[in-house]
Amino acid sequence: MQQLLNRRGANGAFKRVSAQPAVPRRVGRVQLATRAQAAAVASEPTYSMSKVAMWGDNKRLQTQTLPIAEDTVTIRSLDWDRDRFDIEFGLENGTTYNSFLIYGADKTALVETSHEKFHGLYLDALKEELAKSGRSVDAIICSHTEPDHSGLVPAVLDLFPEATVYGSKVCIAFLQGLTHRPFKSQAVKGGDTLDLGGGHVLEFVMAPNLHWPDTMFSIDHGTGVIYTCDAFGMHYCSEQPFDADIKAIMPHYRFYYDCLMKPNAKSVTTALRKIKDWNYSLVANGHGPLLRYNVSELVGDYGRWSAALAKGPVSVAVLYASDYGFSDRLSQTLAKGITKAGVQTDMLDLLSADPQEVVAVVGRSKGLVLMTPPRDSADARTSLAALSSALKPGTKVVIAESFGGRDEPVDTLASSLVDVGAELLAPPLRLKDMPAQATYQLFEEEGTDLAQALTAKESIARKKAAMGPEVAKALARLSSGLYVVTAQHNNARSAMVASWVSQASFEPLGLTIAVAKDRAIESLMQVGDSFVLNCLGEDGYAPLLKHFLQRFGPGADRFAGVEWFPAPRTNCPVLQQGIAYMECKVVSRLETPDHWVTYCEVIEGNVSDPNARTAVHRRKVANYY
């Protein structure tokens, strides 16, 4: 975690740019579903914007301050140009880090802080807001210690050393390691309350693994505002502070859930059950617009999406070491790959889990992911002993390094698990350098391979039973072309054979491609991403088809032995032996039960052989490719 906190020096220092003094502004009007919502937006409070500061050479940072409820103010840190989050997934519209001040009659509470890159901007906004009422911060509510929310807790404590930090027991322990200094603290548990005076009573509930092991929710019963940190958020940066434009934000809301919350679907369901009796009207999340106009629908989506995944009969235990190296991030990436294939996961922290919980989770799981814990941790040794006692013979296992500097040797772990009957899916994943995007792609693919290995027989049977044999034969009469989709982002590349491709619009020129949810390339074909559609000619297409239809191992170079060149606009691979190519940009995606229908605009293209025709693909039955 300390590596994450020290990024400011690597990315460059702040520098001010010329800007007009901030004045209160109103957002532009948006078309809403009801007159009541439209009236609500028209009466939204004004907000103030700070001057713009630059991070590095071209990343704009800004803060926004406005009241959101009685005696409650938000300070939103707008990271306008952030294009990646934790390396593994891209951002189309930047992100925000949301912080909140609650003015009780007796105490003032600060819920969350901000990312360390906002050090000057955020502290200026916080001091300016407090000066209006002559207040100081008496309580700091830390919902979890991920650096983008807790990175400025030490700086706030410098300003208000008498403030008491409230968080889960695990959270307080993490913060002590972050601050390297004594501070007043109070560990809370589910059901505990904090009375700020004037009717502002905060109640806490533990919500671990959403998506950090020490996460908790809190609600101000005086205002009906629930503080959920990462849950119910999205990476979407806008001056509109609320969820007024549901059409614009919905793809980002779902993408955020898929990346961060879907691997913890069981924890989502548990958290929703804990707060089902809470009466709240505004969700004060940690990223993106706050939820005011579509609360029941958007919170309900979490329940529906998580329940759908929980129906599967197969689960994988994902064991990691919190706050150690890259164990948190890489375990989430492995879990994301697993859930892409429709398999649920149970995330457990080796450093804080009860041994009986380890036994229960491992005992009911058909697969296991084990991130290396620190070799000098007594808690980890206890959890590993419980794991060995509960592991069923034949359990498929993935072992991966955490790159924390004190990793338990993967070969030792592998040997101990094989001795009790485990089946290693592949050699352990080793890390020689800091994780890059290709590393995260490798880990995601390994997770998908594990899930597919666990469900292969059931998947085939399910597809065959989905339709009658005559229907399957009739649907197979829909012929299609043969193509290879290629994509690249930074040092990550991928490719797949595609046949479900169709032109979808003239102006702009657009087409659709159906991409199975468990395809490796799916992560490189999000909204805003670019790719190349390569057409295979009907003469001589067999070698290329055979090459790209083979099963590639996680992280394998899919272009080894294939001639290609970078596309002029997108730099994605163009196959030398293709007869034509189109450079495309993803505009939107429509979800089906097992595919994403990806709509994209064609931005460039060329034909290498004007006389060649695209190869045609015909199937005998329609319930498999």
C-alpha distance (Angstrom), angle and dihedral (degrees) to the residues before:
residue distance angle dihedral
M1 . . .
Q2 3.78 . .
Q3 3.81 87.4 .
L4 3.80 88.4 57.6
L5 3.79 92.5 48.8
N6 3.79 93.5 52.9
R7 3.80 97.3 59.0
R8 3.79 93.7 104.1
G9 3.80 93.3 78.4
A10 3.80 92.4 47.5
N11 3.80 94.0 50.5
G12 3.79 97.8 45.0
A13 3.76 135.7 -102.6
F14 3.79 130.2 -77.3
K15 3.75 122.8 -86.4
R16 3.76 126.9 -176.4
V17 3.77 122.1 -123.7
S18 3.77 127.3 -160.3
A19 3.78 113.5 -86.1
Q20 3.78 138.2 153.7
P21 3.81 116.0 -100.7
A22 3.77 110.1 -87.3
V23 3.79 116.0 -101.8
P24 3.80 129.3 -177.9
R25 3.77 111.3 -85.2
R26 3.75 139.4 -178.6
V27 3.75 123.9 -131.7
G28 3.76 121.1 -117.1
R29 3.79 116.7 -92.8
V30 3.78 119.0 -97.6
Q31 3.77 129.4 -160.5
L32 3.80 109.2 -105.9
A33 3.77 134.3 -168.9
T34 3.81 96.8 -113.1
R35 3.78 138.2 30.3
A36 3.79 88.6 -123.5
Q37 3.78 91.1 58.9
A38 3.79 91.4 46.3
A39 3.80 89.9 51.8
A40 3.80 90.1 48.9
V41 3.80 92.2 53.8
A42 3.79 90.6 47.9
S43 3.80 88.9 56.4
E44 3.80 96.7 45.5
P45 3.80 114.0 132.3
T46 3.76 120.4 -101.5
Y47 3.76 118.2 -104.5
S48 3.78 136.5 -153.3
M49 3.78 125.7 -132.1
S50 3.79 125.4 -154.8
K51 3.75 123.9 -134.4
V52 3.79 115.0 -83.4
A53 3.80 117.9 -97.0
M54 3.78 123.9 -167.6
W55 3.79 125.3 -127.7
G56 3.77 110.1 -155.6
D57 3.79 111.5 -30.5
N58 3.80 105.1 -40.9
K59 3.81 112.9 8.7
R60 3.81 114.1 110.6
L61 3.80 119.8 -146.8
Q62 3.80 127.0 -172.4
T63 3.80 139.8 159.7
Q64 3.79 128.4 -134.1
T65 3.81 124.4 -161.4
L66 3.81 127.5 -168.6
P67 3.82 141.4 140.3
I68 3.80 115.2 -100.2
A69 3.82 102.1 176.7
E70 3.79 140.1 -4.2
D71 3.82 109.1 -46.8
T72 3.81 88.9 -8.6
V73 3.80 128.1 115.5
T74 3.79 132.1 178.3
I75 3.79 125.8 -145.9
R76 3.79 106.6 -161.5
S77 3.79 119.2 -166.3
L78 3.81 106.9 -148.3
D79 3.82 113.5 -150.9
W80 3.80 94.9 -171.9
D81 3.80 101.0 179.4
R82 3.79 105.9 32.2
D83 3.81 104.0 133.4
R84 3.81 102.0 178.7
F85 3.78 131.6 39.1
D86 3.80 116.9 -154.9
I87 3.81 87.3 -20.2
E88 3.78 95.9 -90.2
F89 3.81 100.2 87.3
G90 3.76 135.2 29.9
L91 3.79 129.3 -123.7
E92 3.78 123.8 -139.9
N93 3.82 98.8 -171.6
G94 3.80 106.3 24.6
T95 3.80 118.7 -117.0
T96 3.80 144.2 -106.8
Y97 3.80 135.2 -133.2
N98 3.79 109.8 -143.9
S99 3.81 124.5 -151.0
F100 3.81 129.3 178.2
L101 3.80 139.2 -153.7
I102 3.82 121.1 -156.3
Y103 3.80 116.4 -165.7
G104 3.80 107.8 -154.0
A105 3.76 121.2 -178.8
D106 3.82 90.5 -108.1
K107 3.79 106.5 21.4
T108 3.78 139.9 24.2
A109 3.81 116.8 -138.1
L110 3.79 127.7 -160.4
V111 3.79 113.4 -154.5
E112 3.83 109.9 -157.3
T113 3.79 125.5 -23.0
S114 3.81 124.0 -140.5
H115 3.78 146.5 -99.2
E116 3.80 115.5 -60.4
K117 3.82 90.8 -118.9
F118 3.83 87.1 69.5
H119 3.82 92.4 56.4
G120 3.81 97.5 126.6
L121 3.80 98.8 31.6
Y122 3.78 95.6 47.0
L123 3.79 97.2 45.0
D124 3.82 90.3 48.2
A125 3.81 90.4 52.0
L126 3.81 92.1 45.7
K127 3.82 94.0 49.8
E128 3.81 92.1 45.1
E129 3.80 92.1 51.7
L130 3.82 93.9 46.6
A131 3.80 91.4 47.8
K132 3.81 90.3 63.0
S133 3.79 90.1 68.1
G134 3.78 100.3 25.3
R135 3.81 89.6 -118.1
S136 3.79 133.8 144.4
V137 3.80 128.9 -156.8
D138 3.81 112.1 -91.3
A139 3.82 99.6 169.9
I140 3.80 132.6 29.4
I141 3.81 114.0 -159.6
C142 3.79 109.3 -156.0
S143 3.80 109.3 -168.5
H144 3.79 90.6 -175.4
T145 3.78 138.5 -19.2
E146 3.79 101.9 -116.7
P147 3.83 103.8 138.0
D148 3.80 96.8 -120.3
H149 3.83 88.2 65.4
S150 3.80 104.1 26.7
G151 3.80 100.1 32.3
L152 3.81 93.0 104.3
V153 3.81 97.9 43.3
P154 3.85 90.5 101.9
A155 3.81 90.6 51.2
V156 3.82 91.9 49.5
L157 3.81 89.8 49.1
D158 3.81 88.3 53.2
L159 3.81 88.1 57.7
F160 3.81 95.4 40.7
P161 3.82 108.1 25.2
E162 3.81 92.3 168.3
A163 3.81 92.7 60.1
T164 3.80 117.7 114.5
V165 3.81 118.6 -133.6
Y166 3.81 115.6 -139.2
G167 3.80 120.8 -162.1
S168 3.77 143.9 120.0
K169 3.79 118.4 -62.4
V170 3.80 90.0 -103.8
C171 3.82 91.0 47.0
I172 3.82 93.1 54.0
A173 3.80 90.7 49.3
F174 3.81 90.6 51.0
L175 3.81 92.0 48.2
Q176 3.78 91.8 52.4
G177 3.79 87.3 58.3
L178 3.82 90.7 47.8
T179 3.78 99.9 47.8
H180 3.82 99.7 39.3
R181 3.81 88.6 -153.7
P182 3.80 138.5 85.5
F183 3.80 117.9 -94.4
K184 3.78 137.6 165.3
S185 3.78 111.5 -92.2
Q186 3.77 142.3 170.4
A187 3.81 120.9 -161.2
V188 3.81 110.0 -146.4
K189 3.76 133.1 -165.1
G190 3.77 134.5 -159.3
G191 3.81 112.2 -59.5
D192 3.81 95.5 21.6
T193 3.81 116.8 130.0
L194 3.79 138.2 -154.9
D195 3.82 117.4 -153.9
L196 3.82 111.1 -150.3
G197 3.80 92.4 176.8
G198 3.78 131.7 -112.3
G199 3.82 92.7 66.1
H200 3.79 94.9 -56.0
V201 3.80 102.2 129.6
L202 3.79 116.4 165.3
E203 3.81 118.2 -151.6
F204 3.79 121.4 -165.6
V205 3.78 132.9 -147.3
M206 3.79 127.0 -177.8
A207 3.82 114.7 -119.4
P208 3.82 104.6 172.8
N209 3.81 121.0 -169.8
L210 3.82 96.3 23.1
H211 2.89 76.8 141.9
W212 3.82 103.9 -53.8
P213 3.82 125.6 53.2
D214 3.81 93.9 -119.3
T215 3.82 99.1 47.2
M216 3.79 121.0 139.7
F217 3.81 135.4 173.7
S218 3.79 125.8 -139.3
I219 3.79 134.0 -168.9
D220 3.78 131.5 -158.0
H221 3.80 101.8 -141.3
G222 3.79 89.3 -164.9
T223 3.81 94.2 64.3
G224 3.81 105.3 18.7
V225 3.82 91.5 -120.6
I226 3.81 115.2 143.7
Y227 3.81 118.7 -158.9
T228 3.81 110.9 -148.4
C229 3.82 105.7 161.9
D230 3.84 107.7 -159.1
A231 3.81 96.8 3.7
F232 3.83 116.7 94.8
G233 3.79 91.5 11.0
M234 3.78 134.8 120.2
H235 3.79 138.5 -162.5
Y236 3.80 98.1 -109.1
C237 3.79 123.7 127.5
S238 3.79 118.1 -156.4
E239 3.80 139.4 136.8
Q240 3.81 86.9 -121.1
P241 3.82 100.2 95.1
F242 3.80 96.8 -163.8
D243 3.81 139.4 53.2
A244 3.81 94.0 -96.5
D245 3.81 97.3 131.5
I246 3.79 99.9 53.0
K247 3.80 93.5 171.2
A248 3.80 91.8 58.3
I249 3.79 97.4 45.4
M250 3.83 101.6 38.6
P251 3.84 97.6 84.2
H252 3.80 89.6 50.6
Y253 3.80 92.2 46.8
R254 3.81 91.7 53.2
F255 3.81 94.1 42.8
Y256 3.80 90.0 52.0
Y257 3.80 90.8 50.6
D258 3.80 92.1 49.4
C259 3.81 93.1 49.9
L260 3.80 101.0 41.0
M261 3.79 112.0 14.3
K262 3.80 106.2 31.9
P263 3.83 92.2 70.5
N264 3.82 85.6 57.6
A265 3.81 97.6 43.9
K266 3.80 93.0 136.9
S267 3.78 90.8 53.0
V268 3.82 89.5 48.7
T269 3.80 90.2 54.4
T270 3.80 91.5 47.8
A271 3.82 92.8 49.2
L272 3.81 92.3 48.9
R273 3.78 89.9 51.4
K274 3.82 90.7 52.6
I275 3.82 93.5 53.7
K276 3.81 99.1 37.2
D277 3.81 91.9 108.2
W278 3.80 95.3 46.4
N279 3.79 114.9 109.4
Y280 3.81 106.6 -139.5
S281 3.79 132.6 155.8
L282 3.82 101.9 -179.3
V283 3.81 128.9 45.5
A284 3.80 110.4 -149.6
N285 3.78 99.3 -161.1
G286 3.79 128.7 178.8
H287 3.81 101.1 -117.8
G288 3.79 133.8 39.7
P289 3.82 128.8 -11.0
L290 3.80 118.1 -6.6
L291 3.81 114.5 -115.5
R292 3.80 111.8 -111.6
Y293 3.81 109.7 130.1
N294 3.81 102.7 38.2
V295 3.81 102.7 30.4
S296 3.80 100.3 135.7
E297 3.80 93.3 43.4
L298 3.80 96.8 47.7
V299 3.80 96.1 41.6
G300 3.79 87.5 45.3
D301 3.80 89.7 54.8
Y302 3.81 89.5 62.3
G303 3.79 89.3 54.3
R304 3.79 94.6 47.5
W305 3.80 95.6 45.2
S306 3.80 92.8 46.8
A307 3.80 94.0 45.5
A308 3.81 91.1 52.5
L309 3.80 91.1 56.2
A310 3.81 93.2 44.5
K311 3.82 91.0 60.6
G312 3.80 91.2 74.4
P313 3.82 116.7 103.1
V314 3.82 94.4 -139.0
S315 3.79 127.8 74.5
V316 3.80 136.4 174.3
A317 3.80 125.7 -146.5
V318 3.81 111.5 -134.9
L319 3.81 111.1 -163.0
Y320 3.80 118.6 -171.0
A321 3.80 140.7 158.7
S322 3.80 112.6 -112.5
D323 3.79 119.2 -134.9
Y324 3.80 91.3 9.6
G325 3.79 123.0 118.7
F326 3.80 110.6 -59.7
S327 3.78 94.6 -36.6
D328 3.83 93.7 117.9
R329 3.80 95.5 49.4
L330 3.77 97.7 40.7
S331 3.80 93.8 45.7
Q332 3.81 89.2 52.3
T333 3.80 89.1 51.2
L334 3.80 92.4 50.9
A335 3.81 88.8 47.8
K336 3.80 90.6 50.0
G337 3.81 89.6 54.8
I338 3.80 90.2 49.8
T339 3.80 94.8 50.1
K340 3.83 90.9 47.1
A341 3.80 85.7 69.0
G342 3.81 92.1 51.5
V343 3.82 97.8 -101.6
Q344 3.80 120.2 129.4
T345 3.79 123.6 -131.2
D346 3.80 136.8 -147.6
M347 3.81 111.0 -148.3
L348 3.82 115.7 -154.3
D349 3.80 130.9 177.2
L350 3.81 110.3 -134.7
L351 3.80 90.5 -155.5
S352 3.80 97.8 56.1
A353 3.82 108.8 18.0
D354 3.78 119.0 114.1
P355 3.84 110.4 -114.0
Q356 3.81 90.6 -124.8
E357 3.81 89.2 55.0
V358 3.81 89.8 52.1
V359 3.81 89.7 50.8
A360 3.80 92.4 49.2
V361 3.81 96.3 47.0
V362 3.81 96.3 43.4
G363 3.80 91.3 44.1
R364 3.82 93.4 58.4
S365 3.82 96.3 41.1
K366 3.79 126.4 94.9
G367 3.79 92.8 -160.0
L368 3.79 137.7 34.0
V369 3.81 135.4 -153.9
L370 3.80 114.2 -166.0
M371 3.80 120.9 -170.0
T372 3.80 112.4 -163.0
P373 3.81 112.0 -101.9
P374 3.81 123.8 -152.2
R375 3.81 109.0 -75.6
D376 3.80 92.8 -135.3
S377 3.83 96.2 57.4
A378 3.81 116.8 110.9
D379 3.84 89.8 -166.0
A380 3.80 90.4 55.3
R381 3.81 91.8 50.1
T382 3.81 90.0 52.3
S383 3.82 91.5 50.4
L384 3.82 92.1 46.8
A385 3.80 90.6 52.1
A386 3.82 89.7 51.8
L387 3.80 89.5 47.6
S388 3.81 93.2 53.5
S389 3.80 91.5 49.9
A390 3.82 93.8 50.8
L391 3.82 101.6 40.3
K392 3.79 112.9 113.4
P393 3.82 119.0 -138.5
G394 3.78 111.6 -98.6
T395 3.81 94.8 27.7
K396 3.80 109.1 149.6
V397 3.79 111.0 -125.3
V398 3.82 137.3 -165.1
I399 3.81 117.2 -165.8
A400 3.80 121.8 -167.5
E401 3.78 138.4 177.2
S402 3.80 119.6 -115.2
F403 3.83 97.7 -154.0
G404 3.76 92.3 -133.3
G405 3.78 98.3 136.2
R406 3.81 95.6 -113.9
D407 3.80 100.8 56.2
E408 3.77 119.9 162.1
P409 3.85 102.3 -114.3
V410 3.80 109.9 -93.3
D411 3.80 92.7 -143.0
T412 3.81 90.7 56.9
L413 3.80 90.9 49.3
A414 3.80 92.0 46.8
S415 3.80 92.4 50.2
S416 3.81 93.0 49.2
L417 3.81 92.6 51.0
V418 3.80 94.5 45.5
D419 3.80 87.5 52.6
V420 3.81 89.8 62.1
G421 3.81 93.7 47.2
A422 3.80 104.9 -88.6
E423 3.79 120.4 150.1
L424 3.80 114.6 -137.9
L425 3.79 110.2 -138.8
A426 3.82 91.1 -154.8
P427 3.79 139.3 -21.6
P428 3.84 112.2 -61.8
L429 3.79 116.6 -80.5
R430 3.80 108.4 -110.7
L431 3.80 129.1 -163.4
K432 3.79 122.4 -151.9
D433 3.81 97.2 168.3
M434 3.80 141.0 23.5
P435 3.83 108.7 -64.4
A436 3.80 114.5 -91.6
Q437 3.79 129.2 -173.4
A438 3.80 90.7 -85.8
T439 3.82 88.3 55.1
Y440 3.78 91.9 55.4
Q441 3.80 89.9 46.8
L442 3.81 89.4 52.4
F443 3.80 92.4 51.0
E444 3.81 93.1 46.3
E445 3.80 91.5 51.0
E446 3.80 90.9 48.7
G447 3.81 89.1 53.8
T448 3.80 91.8 50.0
D449 3.81 91.1 48.6
L450 3.80 89.9 53.1
A451 3.81 92.3 50.5
Q452 3.80 92.5 46.9
A453 3.80 91.2 49.4
L454 3.81 89.4 54.2
T455 3.82 96.1 47.6
A456 3.81 105.0 31.8
K457 3.83 97.1 110.9
E458 3.80 94.6 41.6
S459 3.81 91.3 47.1
I460 3.80 93.7 54.7
A461 3.79 92.1 46.3
R462 3.80 91.8 48.5
K463 3.80 92.8 51.3
K464 3.79 92.3 49.8
A465 3.77 91.5 49.5
A466 3.82 93.8 48.0
M467 3.81 94.0 84.2
G468 3.76 139.5 11.8
P469 3.82 118.5 -94.8
E470 3.80 94.4 -110.4
V471 3.81 92.3 49.2
A472 3.80 88.9 49.5
K473 3.79 90.9 52.6
A474 3.81 92.5 47.2
L475 3.78 94.5 49.2
A476 3.79 89.8 48.8
R477 3.81 88.6 66.4
L478 3.81 87.1 78.9
S479 3.79 100.4 101.3
S480 3.79 123.5 -158.3
G481 3.78 141.8 -179.4
L482 3.80 127.6 -98.6
Y483 3.78 118.9 -114.6
V484 3.78 141.5 160.4
V485 3.80 117.5 -137.6
T486 3.81 114.2 -152.3
A487 3.81 126.7 -172.3
Q488 3.77 137.1 176.5
H489 3.78 136.8 -175.9
N490 3.78 121.4 174.7
N491 3.82 105.6 -47.2
A492 3.82 95.4 -18.5
R493 3.83 120.1 96.6
S494 3.77 133.1 171.8
A495 3.79 142.7 166.2
M496 3.79 140.8 -169.1
V497 3.80 139.8 -176.4
A498 3.82 110.7 -109.6
S499 3.77 131.6 -169.9
W500 3.81 103.2 159.0
V501 3.82 93.8 83.5
S502 3.80 127.4 133.8
Q503 3.81 138.9 165.5
A504 3.81 107.8 -109.5
S505 3.83 108.3 178.1
F506 3.82 144.3 13.9
E507 3.81 102.5 -152.9
P508 2.90 104.9 63.0
L509 3.78 96.8 16.7
G510 3.80 103.9 -115.6
L511 3.79 142.5 165.4
T512 3.79 139.1 -174.1
I513 3.80 130.0 -130.0
A514 3.80 125.0 -171.9
V515 3.80 110.3 -137.6
A516 3.80 120.6 -171.4
K517 3.80 111.7 -121.7
D518 3.80 92.8 -124.1
R519 3.80 95.6 52.4
A520 3.79 114.4 120.3
I521 3.82 91.3 -135.2
E522 3.82 91.3 57.6
S523 3.81 90.5 85.6
L524 3.82 89.8 58.4
M525 3.82 93.7 49.7
Q526 3.79 102.2 65.8
V527 3.80 123.1 134.5
G528 3.81 107.5 -65.2
D529 3.81 94.8 21.9
S530 3.81 122.6 119.9
F531 3.79 131.2 -137.5
V532 3.81 141.8 163.4
L533 3.80 125.7 -115.1
N534 3.84 108.6 -150.6
C535 3.80 118.2 -162.0
L536 3.81 116.9 -142.1
G537 3.82 116.7 -143.1
E538 3.80 120.6 -126.5
D539 3.81 89.8 -123.0
G540 3.77 115.0 68.0
Y541 3.80 99.6 -5.1
A542 3.82 94.6 127.4
P543 3.86 98.9 88.5
L544 3.81 93.1 51.5
L545 3.79 91.9 44.2
K546 3.80 91.9 49.5
H547 3.79 91.7 48.3
F548 3.81 96.4 51.3
L549 3.81 94.3 40.2
Q550 3.79 92.9 59.9
R551 3.78 117.6 103.1
F552 3.80 108.3 -102.9
G553 3.77 121.0 -154.2
P554 3.82 118.3 -121.2
G555 3.79 110.0 -72.8
A556 3.82 93.4 7.0
D557 3.81 117.8 149.2
R558 3.79 103.9 -108.5
F559 3.80 91.0 -167.2
A560 3.81 98.6 55.4
G561 3.82 107.6 130.7
V562 3.83 93.1 8.5
E563 3.80 122.4 113.3
W564 3.78 113.1 -129.8
F565 3.78 143.0 147.1
P566 3.83 132.2 -153.2
A567 3.79 116.2 -93.5
P568 3.82 112.1 -113.6
R569 3.84 96.8 -123.4
T570 3.82 105.6 30.2
N571 3.81 104.0 21.3
C572 3.83 89.0 -132.2
P573 3.83 116.3 142.4
V574 3.80 117.8 -84.1
L575 3.80 113.4 -161.1
Q576 3.79 111.7 -123.5
Q577 3.82 92.2 -147.0
G578 3.79 95.2 50.6
I579 3.79 118.9 106.8
A580 3.83 95.2 -138.1
Y581 3.78 141.0 -4.5
M582 3.78 138.7 -157.1
E583 3.80 126.4 -158.6
C584 3.78 109.5 -142.0
K585 3.79 139.7 -174.5
V586 3.81 120.9 -150.6
V587 3.82 111.4 -119.4
S588 3.80 103.1 170.9
R589 3.78 143.6 -12.9
L590 3.81 132.2 -140.9
E591 3.78 118.1 -156.1
T592 3.81 122.9 -133.5
P593 3.83 124.7 175.5
D594 3.81 94.9 -87.2
H595 3.83 106.8 4.7
W596 3.79 141.1 50.7
V597 3.81 112.6 -132.3
T598 3.78 100.4 -144.5
Y599 3.80 118.5 -156.8
C600 3.81 114.6 -161.1
E601 3.78 140.3 171.4
V602 3.79 119.3 -123.4
I603 3.80 108.2 -127.2
E604 3.82 101.3 172.8
G605 3.79 140.5 -0.6
N606 3.76 147.5 161.1
V607 3.81 141.9 -165.8
S608 3.80 120.1 -131.1
D609 3.82 97.0 -174.0
P610 3.84 114.2 29.0
N611 3.81 92.4 -171.2
A612 3.81 97.0 51.3
R613 3.80 123.5 97.8
T614 3.77 127.4 -145.5
A615 3.79 115.8 -101.4
V616 3.81 115.0 -107.9
H617 3.78 124.6 -133.6
R618 3.81 120.2 -149.4
R619 3.78 126.0 179.0
K620 3.78 134.0 -158.9
V621 3.79 94.6 -143.1
A622 3.79 131.8 14.7
N623 3.81 103.1 -138.3
Y624 3.78 94.1 85.2
Y625 3.81 135.4 24.3
